[in-house]
Amino acid sequence: MVGTKGAKTSSRLAESMLELIQRHGYSGAALNAVVEHAGAPKGSLYFHFPEGKEALGEKAVELAAAQFGSLVADSALKSATPGEVLRRVIDELAGMLDDSGFQLGCPVSVVTLEMGAQSERLRDACANAFESWIVPVSELLIAHGRPRLTARALATALVSMVEGAVIVSRAQRSIEPLHCAAQAIAVLLEQDREVSA
């Protein structure tokens, strides 16, 4: 029972860190604020994350990676083509941004930009997160007839486009950049399909 309670506390701390990174950035996610947001006892932070803020940040990045990976997987189950999958993903991201008043964005890009040059641990966590999104998109493209190397390059470009569109959408407080990215992705996938055919 203690293990279950401890796992729930650890999970709450990581979820709180993730949300605070989305709202305030990594630097703005103070550990006291994380503990308060999670409703956790003060001593629990260093009990579950004895290596401190970087360890908690790493866990938050892993959580964000898993959430986005689930979004891609769920979208793939409901869609017939890679273009439809990415349209669903972009629509979900646009809804999240809009519903949050453009306060929530991709925590992985935030941590990469803030800490990538300062913390090898966090840079590696972010690189692994992006890789965990590129691989399933690449596999989806391969399943739809793209050669492996082409699929990998295209998946990397598609994830990069979506990430960039989220950042521009937050800056402009508009989901229009995401819609533009969706249109560009549709064109890119169609052109690539014709070339690959």
Salt bridges, closest charged atoms under 4 A:
GLU19 OE2 - ARG23 NE 3.36
GLU19 OE2 - HIS37 NE2 3.66
GLU51 OE1 - ARG121 NH1 2.27
GLU58 OE1 - ARG121 NE 2.81
ASP91 OD1 - ARG87 NH1 3.60
GLU120 OE2 - ARG123 NH2 3.06
ASP124 OD1 - ARG123 NH2 2.56
GLU131 OE2 - ARG152 NH1 2.74
GLU139 OE2 - ARG148 NH1 3.33
GLU190 OE2 - ARG193 NH2 2.58
ASP192 OD2 - ARG146 NE 2.57
